[in-house]
Structure formats: C-alpha cells, structure tokens
Amino acid sequence: MSVVIDRHATLETITVEVDTGDTDGQGIPVFDSGVDVSAFVVEEDKLAVSADGSEIRTSLTIWVPADEDVLPAEGDRITYGTDTYIGREYKRIKRLNGELQFIRLRCQEE
C-alpha cells in the first residue's frame, strides 16, 4: 500500500532542533542547534494518541523525506514560519519494497 500525502501539503523549509534528552537546571528540555530540512507541511487540527494512551491535539503535520540529513522524532522542536511546535506522534512511512520513504510527525504548538 502506498501513502498519499495530503493534497494540500506543500514542500517547505522547516527547522528541526533535536531534543538532547537533557534538561537545564529548571527542568526545561535542552535542544541541539536548529537544522533546516525540507518537508511536506499541512496545518490541520488532528487528535493524536501519545505513548501513554492519552489524546493530544496537534495542529501541524509534516512528512520529512527519508534522505534528509536530520529526521525529526517525538520531543523534537519544529519551527515552521514564526511558530514553534513539539513533535508528538511519530510514524515511519515505508515504500512497498520496505524502504523508508518519509517520517510523518504530528506536532503540537509549543
């Protein structure tokens, strides 16, 4: 089964700041420097399910091609335009032959 990206998705430049897994002295997550990547972007409200089963309202969905230098994941900070988001629901999208084609990430406003 192939994946059809939303017909409203456009290829845009986003900035990905990878979550280092560390926190500063006040418990705030620390992120690596931002890296610009190309992604198909759709601004839409969706309900995502977190790892603990709770529902999260997301407002941005991105599909990052597998050949990009940085592939975002849950917890990473995404900047699109002037808005910042946190990745909340991650999914690997594969081709029919099993190769990774895209990373889909649903994001919540920060």
DSSP file (Angstrom, degrees, kcal/mol; ACC not computed):
  #  RESIDUE AA STRUCTURE BP1 BP2  ACC     N-H-->O    O-->H-N    N-H-->O    O-->H-N    TCO  KAPPA ALPHA  PHI   PSI    X-CA   Y-CA   Z-CA
    1    1 A M              0   0    0      0, 0.0     2,-0.2     0, 0.0     0, 0.0   0.000 360.0 360.0 360.0 127.7    0.0    0.0    0.0
    2    2 A S        -     0   0    0     93,-0.1     2,-0.5    94,-0.0    93,-0.1  -0.581 360.0-120.1 -93.3 160.8    1.4    3.4   -1.0
    3    3 A V        -     0   0    0     -2,-0.2     2,-0.6    91,-0.1    90,-0.0  -0.845  14.6-153.3-104.1 133.3    0.9    6.5    1.0
    4    4 A V        -     0   0    0     -2,-0.5     2,-0.2     0, 0.0     3,-0.1  -0.924  17.1-138.9-104.7 118.4   -0.8    9.6   -0.5
    5    5 A I        -     0   0    0     -2,-0.6     4,-0.1     1,-0.1    58,-0.0  -0.527  42.9 -79.8 -73.9 142.2    0.3   12.8    1.2
    6    6 A D    >   -     0   0    0     -2,-0.2     3,-2.2     1,-0.2    -1,-0.1  -0.067  38.0-126.8 -41.4 133.0   -2.5   15.2    1.8
    7    7 A R  T 3  S+     0   0    0      1,-0.3    -1,-0.2    -3,-0.1    -2,-0.1   0.661 109.1  57.4 -64.2 -14.4   -3.2   17.1   -1.5
    8    8 A H  T 3  S+     0   0    0      2,-0.1    -1,-0.3     0, 0.0     2,-0.2   0.457  80.6 114.7 -93.0  -2.0   -2.8   20.4    0.4
    9    9 A A    <   -     0   0    0     -3,-2.2     2,-0.3    33,-0.1    33,-0.2  -0.482  46.8-167.7 -72.7 136.2    0.7   19.6    1.5
   10   10 A T  E     -A   41   0A   0     31,-1.3    31,-2.0    -2,-0.2     2,-0.6  -0.935  29.3-107.5-122.6 148.7    3.4   21.8    0.1
   11   11 A L  E     +A   40   0A   0     -2,-0.3     2,-0.3    29,-0.2    29,-0.2  -0.655  54.2 163.6 -77.9 118.8    7.2   21.3    0.2
   12   12 A E  E     -A   39   0A   0     27,-3.2    27,-2.6    -2,-0.6     2,-0.5  -0.815  41.4-106.4-130.8 165.9    8.5   23.8    2.7
   13   13 A T  E     +A   38   0A   0     -2,-0.3    68,-0.4    25,-0.2     2,-0.3  -0.874  40.2 175.9 -96.0 128.0   11.6   24.5    4.7
   14   14 A I  E     -A   37   0A   0     23,-2.8    23,-2.5    -2,-0.5     2,-0.5  -0.840  26.7-125.3-122.3 163.7   11.3   23.8    8.4
   15   15 A T  E     -AB  36  79A   0     64,-2.3    64,-2.5    -2,-0.3     2,-0.5  -0.954  20.2-159.6-113.1 130.3   13.9   23.9   11.2
   16   16 A V  E     -AB  35  78A   0     19,-2.8    19,-2.0    -2,-0.5     2,-0.6  -0.935   7.4-171.7-111.7 126.4   14.4   20.9   13.4
   17   17 A E  E     - B   0  77A   0     60,-2.9    60,-2.6    -2,-0.5     2,-0.2  -0.963  24.1-136.8-114.6 111.5   16.0   21.1   16.9
   18   18 A V        -     0   0    0     -2,-0.6    14,-2.7    15,-0.4     2,-0.4  -0.479  16.7-118.8 -73.8 132.8   16.7   17.6   18.2
   19   19 A D  E     -G   31   0B   0     12,-0.2    12,-0.2    -2,-0.2    57,-0.1  -0.584  19.0-156.8 -69.1 121.7   15.8   17.0   21.9
   20   20 A T  E     -     0   0B   0     10,-2.5    -1,-0.2    -2,-0.4    11,-0.1   0.655  33.4-120.2 -76.5 -15.0   19.1   16.1   23.6
   21   21 A G  E    S+     0   0B   0      9,-0.5     2,-0.2     1,-0.4    10,-0.1   0.340  80.5 108.7  88.7  -7.1   17.3   14.3   26.4
   22   22 A D  E     -     0   0B   0      8,-0.4     8,-2.2     6,-0.0    -1,-0.4  -0.549  55.0-150.2 -96.3 165.1   18.9   16.7   28.9
   23   23 A T  E     -G   29   0B   0      6,-0.2     2,-0.0    -2,-0.2     0, 0.0  -0.942  15.9-119.5-129.9 156.5   17.3   19.4   30.9
   24   24 A D    >   -     0   0    0      4,-2.5     3,-1.9    -2,-0.3     6,-0.1  -0.165  52.0 -78.1 -80.5-173.5   18.6   22.7   32.2
   25   25 A G  T 3  S+     0   0    0      1,-0.3    -1,-0.1     2,-0.1    -2,-0.0   0.651 132.0  51.3 -62.5 -15.7   18.6   23.5   36.0
   26   26 A Q  T 3  S-     0   0    0      2,-0.1    -1,-0.3     3,-0.0    -2,-0.0   0.255 120.8-101.5-107.0  11.3   14.9   24.3   35.9
   27   27 A G  S <  S+     0   0    0     -3,-1.9    -2,-0.1     1,-0.3     0, 0.0   0.589  74.6 142.1  83.6   9.8   13.7   21.1   34.2
   28   28 A I        -     0   0    0      1,-0.1    -4,-2.5     0, 0.0    -1,-0.3  -0.714  57.3-106.6 -87.3 133.2   13.3   22.7   30.7
   29   29 A P  E     -G   23   0B   0      0, 0.0     2,-0.4     0, 0.0    -6,-0.2  -0.210  27.8-136.4 -58.9 147.0   14.4   20.4   27.8
   30   30 A V  E     -     0   0B   0     -8,-2.2   -10,-2.5    -6,-0.1    -9,-0.5  -0.902  20.2-162.5-106.5 134.0   17.7   21.3   26.0
   31   31 A F  E     -G   19   0B   0     -2,-0.4   -12,-0.2   -12,-0.2     3,-0.1  -0.864  18.1-117.2-117.1 149.7   17.7   21.1   22.2
   32   32 A D        -     0   0    0    -14,-2.7     3,-0.1    -2,-0.3    -1,-0.1  -0.255  54.9 -71.6 -69.4 168.5   20.6   21.0   19.7
   33   33 A S        -     0   0    0      1,-0.1   -15,-0.4   -16,-0.1    -1,-0.2  -0.292  64.1 -93.1 -60.3 149.2   21.1   23.8   17.2
   34   34 A G        -     0   0    0    -17,-0.1     2,-0.4    -3,-0.1   -17,-0.2  -0.357  35.4-161.5 -70.4 144.5   18.5   24.0   14.5
   35   35 A V  E     -A   16   0A   0    -19,-2.0   -19,-2.8    -3,-0.1     2,-0.4  -0.996  17.6-129.4-125.5 129.7   18.9   22.3   11.1
   36   36 A D  E     +A   15   0A   0     -2,-0.4     2,-0.3   -21,-0.2   -21,-0.2  -0.640  34.8 168.7 -79.9 132.6   16.9   23.3    8.1
   37   37 A V  E     -A   14   0A   0    -23,-2.5   -23,-2.8    -2,-0.4     2,-0.4  -0.942  34.8-112.0-136.7 159.6   15.2   20.5    6.2
   38   38 A S  E     +A   13   0A   0     -2,-0.3     2,-0.3   -25,-0.2   -25,-0.2  -0.748  43.1 163.2 -91.5 140.7   12.6   20.2    3.5
   39   39 A A  E     -A   12   0A   0    -27,-2.6   -27,-3.2    -2,-0.4     2,-0.5  -0.993  43.7-111.3-153.0 150.9    9.2   18.7    4.5
   40   40 A F  E     -AC  11  63A   0     23,-2.6    23,-2.2    -2,-0.3     2,-0.4  -0.762  45.1-161.0 -81.0 132.2    5.7   18.5    3.2
   41   41 A V  E     +AC  10  62A   0    -31,-2.0   -31,-1.3    -2,-0.5     2,-0.4  -0.950  20.9 177.4-127.3 134.4    3.6   20.6    5.6
   42   42 A V  E     - C   0  61A   0     19,-2.4    19,-2.7    -2,-0.4     2,-0.8  -0.989  20.2-147.5-133.3 126.2   -0.1   20.7    6.4
   43   43 A E  E     + C   0  60A   0     -2,-0.4     2,-0.3    17,-0.2    17,-0.2  -0.843  46.0 134.7 -90.8 113.3   -1.6   22.9    9.1
   44   44 A E  E     -     0   0A   0     -2,-0.8     2,-0.5    15,-0.7    -2,-0.1  -0.988  56.6-112.3-158.0 148.4   -4.6   21.0   10.4
   45   45 A D  E     +     0   0A   0     -2,-0.3     2,-0.3    14,-0.1    14,-0.2  -0.769  45.9 161.2 -87.6 127.0   -6.1   20.1   13.7
   46   46 A K  E     - C   0  58A   0     12,-2.3    12,-3.1    -2,-0.5     2,-0.6  -0.953  38.8-122.2-138.6 157.1   -5.9   16.4   14.5
   47   47 A L  E     - C   0  57A   0     -2,-0.3     2,-0.3    10,-0.2    10,-0.2  -0.919  32.2-173.0-100.0 126.4   -6.1   14.2   17.6
   48   48 A A  E     - C   0  56A   0      8,-3.4     8,-3.2    -2,-0.6     2,-0.5  -0.804  20.2-128.9-113.8 158.6   -3.0   12.1   18.2
   49   49 A V  E     - C   0  55A   0     -2,-0.3     6,-0.2     6,-0.2     5,-0.1  -0.941  22.1-143.1-111.2 124.9   -2.5    9.3   20.7
   50   50 A S    >   -     0   0    0      4,-3.1     3,-2.0    -2,-0.5    39,-0.1  -0.233  33.2 -95.5 -79.1 172.7    0.6    9.6   22.9
   51   51 A A  T 3  S+     0   0    0      1,-0.3    -1,-0.1     2,-0.1    38,-0.0   0.802 126.5  53.3 -58.8 -30.6    2.7    6.6   24.1
   52   52 A D  T 3  S-     0   0    0      2,-0.1    -1,-0.3     1,-0.0    -2,-0.0   0.413 121.9-106.6 -87.5   3.8    0.7    6.5   27.4
   53   53 A G  S <  S+     0   0    0     -3,-2.0     2,-0.1     1,-0.3    -2,-0.1   0.388  75.5 133.9  91.9  -4.2   -2.6    6.4   25.5
   54   54 A S        -     0   0    0     -5,-0.1    -4,-3.1     1,-0.1     2,-0.3  -0.485  57.7-113.8 -79.9 152.8   -3.7   10.0   26.2
   55   55 A E  E     -C   49   0A   0     -6,-0.2     2,-0.4    -2,-0.1    -6,-0.2  -0.666  29.6-168.4 -88.0 140.3   -5.1   12.1   23.4
   56   56 A I  E     -C   48   0A   0     -8,-3.2    -8,-3.4    -2,-0.3     2,-0.6  -0.993  19.2-132.1-128.4 133.2   -3.2   15.1   22.2
   57   57 A R  E     -C   47   0A   0     -2,-0.4     2,-0.3   -10,-0.2   -10,-0.2  -0.763  28.3-169.9 -85.3 123.3   -4.5   17.8   19.9
   58   58 A T  E     -C   46   0A   0    -12,-3.1   -12,-2.3    -2,-0.6    50,-0.3  -0.805  18.8-172.1-111.7 156.0   -2.0   18.6   17.2
   59   59 A S  E     +     0   0A   0     48,-2.4   -15,-0.7    -2,-0.3     2,-0.4   0.381  68.1  50.6-128.4   1.5   -2.0   21.5   14.7
   60   60 A L  E     -CD  43 107A   0     47,-1.5    47,-3.5   -17,-0.2     2,-0.4  -0.992  55.9-168.9-143.4 133.3    0.8   20.7   12.3
   61   61 A T  E     -CD  42 106A   0    -19,-2.7   -19,-2.4    -2,-0.4     2,-0.4  -0.990  11.1-174.1-121.8 131.1    1.6   17.5   10.3
   62   62 A I  E     -CD  41 105A   0     43,-2.3    43,-2.6    -2,-0.4     2,-0.5  -0.947  16.4-159.7-124.8 146.5    4.9   17.2    8.5
   63   63 A W  E     -CD  40 104A   0    -23,-2.2   -23,-2.6    -2,-0.4    41,-0.2  -0.972  14.7-164.8-121.6 112.1    6.3   14.5    6.2
   64   64 A V  E     - D   0 103A   0     39,-2.7    39,-1.9    -2,-0.5   -25,-0.2  -0.868  24.2-118.3-101.0 123.0   10.1   14.6    6.0
   65   65 A P  E >   - D   0 102A   0      0, 0.0     3,-1.8     0, 0.0    37,-0.3  -0.289  22.8-121.3 -58.4 143.5   11.7   12.6    3.1
   66   66 A A  T 3  S+     0   0    0     35,-2.4    36,-0.1     1,-0.3    35,-0.1   0.676 106.7  65.3 -63.1 -19.2   14.0    9.8    4.4
   67   67 A D  T 3  S+     0   0    0     34,-0.3    -1,-0.3     3,-0.0     2,-0.1   0.400  75.1 114.3 -88.6   5.3   17.0   11.3    2.6
   68   68 A E  S <  S-     0   0    0     -3,-1.8   -31,-0.1     1,-0.1     3,-0.1  -0.405  75.5-121.8 -71.0 153.0   17.1   14.4    4.7
   69   69 A D  S    S+     0   0    0      1,-0.2     2,-0.4    -2,-0.1    -1,-0.1   0.849  99.0  36.2 -64.5 -35.9   20.2   14.9    6.9
   70   70 A V        -     0   0    0    -34,-0.1    -1,-0.2   -35,-0.0    -2,-0.1  -0.981  68.2-163.0-123.5 127.9   18.0   15.2   10.1
   71   71 A L        -     0   0    0     -2,-0.4    -5,-0.0    -3,-0.1    31,-0.0  -0.946  23.4-132.4-109.8 117.1   14.9   13.1   10.7
   72   72 A P        -     0   0    0      0, 0.0     2,-0.3     0, 0.0    -8,-0.1  -0.206  25.0-173.9 -68.9 158.8   12.7   14.6   13.5
   73   73 A A    >   -     0   0    0     17,-0.1     3,-1.9     1,-0.0    14,-0.3  -0.827  40.6 -57.3-139.6 176.7   11.2   12.5   16.2
   74   74 A E  T 3  S+     0   0    0     -2,-0.3    14,-0.2     1,-0.2   -55,-0.1  -0.354 122.7  25.7 -58.4 137.1    8.8   12.8   19.2
   75   75 A G  T 3  S+     0   0    0     12,-2.8    -1,-0.2     1,-0.3   -54,-0.1   0.184  91.2 124.7  93.5 -16.7   10.0   15.5   21.5
   76   76 A D    <   -     0   0    0     -3,-1.9    11,-2.7   -57,-0.1     2,-0.5  -0.429  63.4-117.9 -75.0 152.9   12.0   17.5   18.9
   77   77 A R  E     -BE  17  86A   0    -60,-2.6   -60,-2.9     9,-0.2     2,-0.4  -0.794  27.9-165.0 -93.5 131.1   11.3   21.2   18.4
   78   78 A I  E     -BE  16  85A   0      7,-2.6     7,-2.9    -2,-0.5     2,-0.5  -0.960   4.5-161.1-117.4 130.3   10.0   22.1   14.9
   79   79 A T  E     +BE  15  84A   0    -64,-2.5   -64,-2.3    -2,-0.4     2,-0.4  -0.963  12.1 174.7-112.2 125.6    9.9   25.7   13.7
   80   80 A Y  E >   - E   0  83A   0      3,-2.3     3,-1.9    -2,-0.5     2,-0.4  -0.974  67.3 -40.0-129.8 114.8    7.6   26.5   10.7
   81   81 A G  T 3  S-     0   0    0     -2,-0.4    -2,-0.0   -68,-0.4     0, 0.0  -0.554 123.3 -29.5  66.4-125.5    7.4   30.1    9.8
   82   82 A T  T 3  S+     0   0    0     -2,-0.4     2,-0.3    -3,-0.1    -1,-0.3   0.382 120.5  93.2-102.5   2.3    7.3   32.1   13.1
   83   83 A D  E <   -E   80   0A   0     -3,-1.9    -3,-2.3    26,-0.0     2,-0.4  -0.720  60.2-149.7-101.1 147.1    5.6   29.3   15.1
   84   84 A T  E     +E   79   0A   0     -2,-0.3    26,-2.4    -5,-0.2     2,-0.3  -0.911  16.5 179.7-116.4 146.0    7.3   26.6   17.1
   85   85 A Y  E     -EF  78 109A   0     -7,-2.9    -7,-2.6    -2,-0.4     2,-0.4  -0.873  23.4-131.3-136.0 163.1    5.9   23.1   17.8
   86   86 A I  E     -EF  77 108A   0     22,-2.7    22,-2.5    -2,-0.3    -9,-0.2  -0.987  31.7-115.0-119.0 131.8    6.9   19.9   19.6
   87   87 A G  E     + F   0 107A   0    -11,-2.7   -12,-2.8    -2,-0.4    20,-0.2  -0.462  42.2 164.3 -65.6 130.5    6.8   16.6   17.8
   88   88 A R  E     +     0   0A   0     18,-3.1     2,-0.4     1,-0.3    19,-0.2   0.702  59.3  35.5-121.8 -33.1    4.1   14.4   19.5
   89   89 A E  E     - F   0 106A   0     17,-1.7    17,-2.5   -39,-0.1     2,-0.4  -0.955  66.8-169.4-134.1 116.7    3.2   11.4   17.2
   90   90 A Y  E     + F   0 105A   0     -2,-0.4     2,-0.4    15,-0.2    15,-0.2  -0.823   7.6 174.5-108.6 136.8    5.9    9.8   15.0
   91   91 A K  E     - F   0 104A   0     13,-2.3    13,-3.1    -2,-0.4     2,-0.5  -0.985  25.5-137.4-145.1 134.9    5.4    7.3   12.2
   92   92 A R  E     - F   0 103A   0     -2,-0.4     2,-0.6    11,-0.2    11,-0.2  -0.793  19.4-156.1 -88.2 125.3    7.8    5.7    9.7
   93   93 A I  E     - F   0 102A   0      9,-2.8     8,-3.2    -2,-0.5     9,-1.9  -0.913  14.5-166.3-105.5 121.8    6.2    5.5    6.3
   94   94 A K  E     - F   0 100A   0     -2,-0.6     6,-0.2     6,-0.3   -91,-0.1  -0.753  18.2-119.2-111.1 154.5    7.7    2.8    4.1
   95   95 A R    >   -     0   0    0      4,-3.3     3,-1.9    -2,-0.3    -1,-0.1  -0.265  43.0 -95.2 -75.0 171.4    7.6    2.1    0.3
   96   96 A L  T 3  S+     0   0    0      1,-0.3    -1,-0.1     2,-0.1   -94,-0.0   0.813 127.2  56.5 -59.7 -30.2    6.1   -1.2   -0.9
   97   97 A N  T 3  S-     0   0    0      2,-0.1    -1,-0.3     1,-0.0     3,-0.1   0.408 122.9-105.2 -84.8   4.1    9.7   -2.7   -1.0
   98   98 A G  S <  S+     0   0    0     -3,-1.9     2,-0.1     1,-0.3    -2,-0.1   0.326  75.0 137.6  93.5  -7.6   10.2   -1.9    2.7
   99   99 A E        -     0   0    0      1,-0.1    -4,-3.3    -5,-0.1    -1,-0.3  -0.449  63.4-104.6 -71.5 144.1   12.5    1.1    2.2
  100  100 A L  E     + F   0  94A   0     -6,-0.2    -6,-0.3     1,-0.2     3,-0.1  -0.531  43.6 169.9 -67.5 129.4   11.8    4.1    4.4
  101  101 A Q  E     -     0   0A   0     -8,-3.2   -35,-2.4     1,-0.4     2,-0.3   0.791  58.2  -3.9-107.2 -46.9   10.2    6.9    2.4
  102  102 A F  E     -DF  65  93A   0     -9,-1.9    -9,-2.8   -37,-0.3     2,-0.5  -0.951  51.0-133.3-143.2 159.6    9.1    9.5    4.9
  103  103 A I  E     -DF  64  92A   0    -39,-1.9   -39,-2.7    -2,-0.3     2,-0.5  -0.993  26.1-156.5-108.2 123.9    8.9   10.3    8.6
  104  104 A R  E     -DF  63  91A   0    -13,-3.1   -13,-2.3    -2,-0.5     2,-0.4  -0.892  13.9-179.0-100.8 131.1    5.4   11.6    9.5
  105  105 A L  E     -DF  62  90A   0    -43,-2.6   -43,-2.3    -2,-0.5     2,-0.4  -0.981  17.4-154.5-133.6 121.9    5.3   13.7   12.6
  106  106 A R  E     -DF  61  89A   0    -17,-2.5   -18,-3.1    -2,-0.4   -17,-1.7  -0.816  24.4-157.2 -92.3 135.0    2.2   15.3   14.1
  107  107 A C  E     -DF  60  87A   0    -47,-3.5   -48,-2.4    -2,-0.4   -47,-1.5  -0.874  13.6-148.6-124.7 146.8    3.2   18.4   16.1
  108  108 A Q  E     - F   0  86A   0    -22,-2.5   -22,-2.7    -2,-0.3   -50,-0.1  -0.884  36.6 -99.8-110.4 139.8    1.6   20.4   19.0
  109  109 A E  E       F   0  85A   0     -2,-0.4   -24,-0.3   -24,-0.2    -1,-0.0  -0.312 360.0 360.0 -58.6 140.4    2.1   24.1   19.4
  110  110 A E              0   0    0    -26,-2.4    -1,-0.2    -3,-0.0   -25,-0.1   0.458 360.0 360.0 -80.9 360.0    4.8   24.9   22.0
